[in-house]
Amino acid sequence: MNPIEIWALGYALTRSYPAPRAVPTGLWLEISKPDQRGRFVLPEFDPAAFAELAQSIEEPGRNGRRSPP
């Protein structure tokens, strides 16, 4: 496990969230709150990946999808 994966797992465990799952851009943390569906955790700064994720937001606090890309 790399340091980012360790941090994400610790973040999830200490907040009683499900374990992060791998997605093409990095990791997805399922938060499942009314104002926050989840969080993407990117392993490195990639402007193109960041821009693509930002453009996929359809409403604040939710990305309008049933699951991350």
N, CA and C atoms as an extended XYZ file, in Angstrom:
207
Properties=species:S:1:pos:R:3:atomname:S:1:resname:S:1:resid:I:1 pbc="F F F"
N         0.836       -1.180        0.000 N   MET     1
C         0.000        0.000        0.000 CA  MET     1
C         0.883        1.246        0.000 C   MET     1
N         0.539        2.214       -0.811 N   ASN     2
C         1.310        3.454       -0.831 CA  ASN     2
C         0.759        4.415        0.234 C   ASN     2
N         1.454        5.510        0.517 N   PRO     3
C         1.012        6.437        1.572 CA  PRO     3
C        -0.392        7.016        1.351 C   PRO     3
N        -0.765        7.263        0.114 N   ILE     4
C        -2.101        7.808       -0.168 CA  ILE     4
C        -3.168        6.768        0.184 C   ILE     4
N        -2.942        5.521       -0.192 N   GLU     5
C        -3.898        4.457        0.126 CA  GLU     5
C        -4.013        4.257        1.636 C   GLU     5
N        -2.886        4.320        2.334 N   ILE     6
C        -2.896        4.187        3.793 CA  ILE     6
C        -3.704        5.317        4.424 C   ILE     6
N        -3.463        6.553        3.971 N   TRP     7
C        -4.211        7.692        4.504 CA  TRP     7
C        -5.700        7.521        4.255 C   TRP     7
N        -6.082        7.168        3.011 N   ALA     8
C        -7.495        7.038        2.661 CA  ALA     8
C        -8.166        5.941        3.483 C   ALA     8
N        -7.488        4.837        3.696 N   LEU     9
C        -8.049        3.762        4.503 CA  LEU     9
C        -8.229        4.225        5.950 C   LEU     9
N        -7.236        4.906        6.499 N   GLY    10
C        -7.348        5.429        7.855 CA  GLY    10
C        -8.465        6.447        7.973 C   GLY    10
N        -8.599        7.314        6.994 N   TYR    11
C        -9.671        8.320        6.975 CA  TYR    11
C       -11.024        7.626        7.018 C   TYR    11
N       -11.194        6.618        6.175 N   ALA    12
C       -12.465        5.905        6.116 CA  ALA    12
C       -12.744        5.152        7.419 C   ALA    12
N       -11.764        4.441        7.918 N   LEU    13
C       -11.971        3.645        9.124 CA  LEU    13
C       -12.309        4.502       10.339 C   LEU    13
N       -11.628        5.635       10.494 N   THR    14
C       -11.879        6.474       11.664 CA  THR    14
C       -13.229        7.174       11.616 C   THR    14
N       -13.861        7.188       10.452 N   ARG    15
C       -15.167        7.830       10.301 CA  ARG    15
C       -16.283        6.822       10.031 C   ARG    15
N       -15.948        5.549       10.127 N   SER    16
C       -16.911        4.455        9.887 CA  SER    16
C       -17.480        4.466        8.472 C   SER    16
N       -16.677        4.881        7.496 N   TYR    17
C       -17.063        4.820        6.091 CA  TYR    17
C       -16.553        3.496        5.524 C   TYR    17
N       -17.126        3.049        4.416 N   PRO    18
C       -16.588        1.849        3.767 CA  PRO    18
C       -15.144        2.083        3.316 C   PRO    18
N       -14.414        1.012        3.156 N   ALA    19
C       -13.028        1.110        2.669 CA  ALA    19
C       -13.023        1.762        1.289 C   ALA    19
N       -12.010        2.557        1.007 N   PRO    20
C       -11.916        3.182       -0.317 CA  PRO    20
C       -11.846        2.122       -1.410 C   PRO    20
N       -12.364        2.468       -2.568 N   ARG    21
C       -12.233        1.533       -3.681 CA  ARG    21
C       -11.503        2.201       -4.831 C   ARG    21
N       -10.795        1.390       -5.568 N   ALA    22
C       -10.010        1.894       -6.692 CA  ALA    22
C       -10.920        2.277       -7.844 C   ALA    22
N       -10.641        3.429       -8.436 N   VAL    23
C       -11.308        3.914       -9.649 CA  VAL    23
C       -10.199        4.371      -10.589 C   VAL    23
N       -10.506        4.595      -11.860 N   PRO    24
C        -9.439        4.962      -12.808 CA  PRO    24
C        -8.590        6.181      -12.402 C   PRO    24
N        -9.175        7.132      -11.677 N   THR    25
C        -8.428        8.338      -11.317 CA  THR    25
C        -7.706        8.222       -9.981 C   THR    25
N        -7.945        7.160       -9.228 N   GLY    26
C        -7.307        7.004       -7.916 CA  GLY    26
C        -8.175        6.179       -6.993 C   GLY    26
N        -8.745        6.822       -5.965 N   LEU    27
C        -9.603        6.135       -5.002 CA  LEU    27
C       -10.911        6.890       -4.844 C   LEU    27
N       -11.943        6.172       -4.455 N   TRP    28
C       -13.253        6.756       -4.181 CA  TRP    28
C       -13.621        6.406       -2.752 C   TRP    28
N       -13.941        7.439       -1.965 N   LEU    29
C       -14.427        7.252       -0.599 CA  LEU    29
C       -15.922        7.527       -0.597 C   LEU    29
N       -16.701        6.532       -0.263 N   GLU    30
C       -18.156        6.676       -0.196 CA  GLU    30
C       -18.511        7.307        1.144 C   GLU    30
N       -19.068        8.527        1.106 N   ILE    31
C       -19.412        9.260        2.319 CA  ILE    31
C       -20.900        9.076        2.640 C   ILE    31
N       -21.735        9.089        1.631 N   SER    32
C       -23.177        8.846        1.742 CA  SER    32
C       -23.901        9.777        2.710 C   SER    32
N       -23.574       11.041        2.645 N   LYS    33
C       -24.300       12.050        3.417 CA  LYS    33
C       -25.157       12.858        2.448 C   LYS    33
N       -26.224       13.485        2.939 N   PRO    34
C       -27.097       14.247        2.034 CA  PRO    34
C       -26.359       15.325        1.242 C   PRO    34
N       -25.369       15.945        1.844 N   ASP    35
C       -24.660       17.027        1.165 CA  ASP    35
C       -23.317       16.597        0.577 C   ASP    35
N       -22.993       15.314        0.700 N   GLN    36
C       -21.684       14.858        0.228 CA  GLN    36
C       -21.747       13.356       -0.059 C   GLN    36
N       -21.835       13.041       -1.320 N   ARG    37
C       -21.938       11.625       -1.708 CA  ARG    37
C       -20.642       10.880       -1.475 C   ARG    37
N       -19.538       11.502       -1.809 N   GLY    38
C       -18.246       10.842       -1.654 CA  GLY    38
C       -17.117       11.764       -2.027 C   GLY    38
N       -15.924       11.204       -1.965 N   ARG    39
C       -14.729       11.987       -2.291 CA  ARG    39
C       -13.793       11.180       -3.168 C   ARG    39
N       -13.227       11.856       -4.137 N   PHE    40
C       -12.152       11.268       -4.922 CA  PHE    40
C       -10.841       11.589       -4.227 C   PHE    40
N        -9.961       10.627       -4.176 N   VAL    41
C        -8.612       10.836       -3.651 CA  VAL    41
C        -7.668       10.541       -4.808 C   VAL    41
N        -6.982       11.575       -5.246 N   LEU    42
C        -6.079       11.440       -6.391 CA  LEU    42
C        -4.663       11.151       -5.904 C   LEU    42
N        -3.975       10.182       -6.502 N   PRO    43
C        -2.634        9.821       -6.052 CA  PRO    43
C        -1.571       10.864       -6.381 C   PRO    43
N        -1.854       11.697       -7.343 N   GLU    44
C        -0.927       12.759       -7.729 CA  GLU    44
C        -1.722       13.839       -8.434 C   GLU    44
N        -1.124       15.020       -8.547 N   PHE    45
C        -1.818       16.105       -9.230 CA  PHE    45
C        -1.731       15.885      -10.725 C   PHE    45
N        -2.880       15.682      -11.328 N   ASP    46
C        -2.990       15.499      -12.771 CA  ASP    46
C        -4.048       16.490      -13.247 C   ASP    46
N        -3.627       17.624      -13.816 N   PRO    47
C        -4.589       18.656      -14.207 CA  PRO    47
C        -5.723       18.141      -15.095 C   PRO    47
N        -5.431       17.241      -16.013 N   ALA    48
C        -6.473       16.730      -16.908 CA  ALA    48
C        -7.499       15.895      -16.137 C   ALA    48
N        -7.034       15.026      -15.263 N   ALA    49
C        -7.955       14.201      -14.459 CA  ALA    49
C        -8.780       15.087      -13.533 C   ALA    49
N        -8.138       16.066      -12.920 N   PHE    50
C        -8.834       16.980      -12.018 CA  PHE    50
C        -9.912       17.759      -12.775 C   PHE    50
N        -9.587       18.265      -13.955 N   ALA    51
C       -10.552       19.020      -14.760 CA  ALA    51
C       -11.724       18.139      -15.175 C   ALA    51
N       -11.443       16.903      -15.555 N   GLU    52
C       -12.511       15.982      -15.953 CA  GLU    52
C       -13.461       15.702      -14.784 C   GLU    52
N       -12.912       15.466      -13.614 N   LEU    53
C       -13.750       15.229      -12.443 CA  LEU    53
C       -14.569       16.472      -12.102 C   LEU    53
N       -13.945       17.634      -12.141 N   ALA    54
C       -14.650       18.878      -11.823 CA  ALA    54
C       -15.802       19.126      -12.798 C   ALA    54
N       -15.597       18.826      -14.059 N   GLN    55
C       -16.643       19.037      -15.062 CA  GLN    55
C       -17.777       18.037      -14.941 C   GLN    55
N       -17.551       16.917      -14.243 N   SER    56
C       -18.595       15.901      -14.112 CA  SER    56
C       -19.605       16.239      -13.019 C   SER    56
N       -19.346       17.278      -12.217 N   ILE    57
C       -20.257       17.653      -11.138 CA  ILE    57
C       -21.515       18.278      -11.730 C   ILE    57
N       -22.657       17.691      -11.398 N   GLU    58
C       -23.924       18.189      -11.914 CA  GLU    58
C       -24.691       19.014      -10.892 C   GLU    58
N       -24.427       18.803       -9.608 N   GLU    59
C       -25.045       19.610       -8.566 CA  GLU    59
C       -24.112       19.610       -7.355 C   GLU    59
N       -24.069       20.695       -6.615 N   PRO    60
C       -23.167       20.768       -5.468 CA  PRO    60
C       -23.415       19.632       -4.476 C   PRO    60
N       -22.338       19.044       -4.008 N   GLY    61
C       -22.435       17.985       -3.012 CA  GLY    61
C       -22.717       16.615       -3.596 C   GLY    61
N       -23.069       16.540       -4.877 N   ARG    62
C       -23.338       15.252       -5.499 CA  ARG    62
C       -22.847       15.318       -6.944 C   ARG    62
N       -22.378       14.197       -7.436 N   ASN    63
C       -21.885       14.246       -8.815 CA  ASN    63
C       -22.924       13.766       -9.815 C   ASN    63
N       -24.154       13.474       -9.348 N   GLY    64
C       -25.229       13.113      -10.260 CA  GLY    64
C       -25.117       11.715      -10.824 C   GLY    64
N       -24.180       10.921      -10.325 N   ARG    65
C       -24.003        9.560      -10.813 CA  ARG    65
C       -24.281        8.583       -9.678 C   ARG    65
N       -24.626        7.362      -10.060 N   ARG    66
C       -24.847        6.338       -9.051 CA  ARG    66
C       -23.516        5.849       -8.482 C   ARG    66
N       -22.474        5.922       -9.259 N   SER    67
C       -21.147        5.533       -8.812 CA  SER    67
C       -20.118        6.362       -9.551 C   SER    67
N       -18.910        6.449       -9.026 N   PRO    68
C       -17.899        7.269       -9.704 CA  PRO    68
C       -17.501        6.652      -11.040 C   PRO    68
N       -16.898        7.453      -11.903 N   PRO    69
C       -16.490        6.931      -13.214 CA  PRO    69
C       -15.431        5.862      -13.084 C   PRO    69
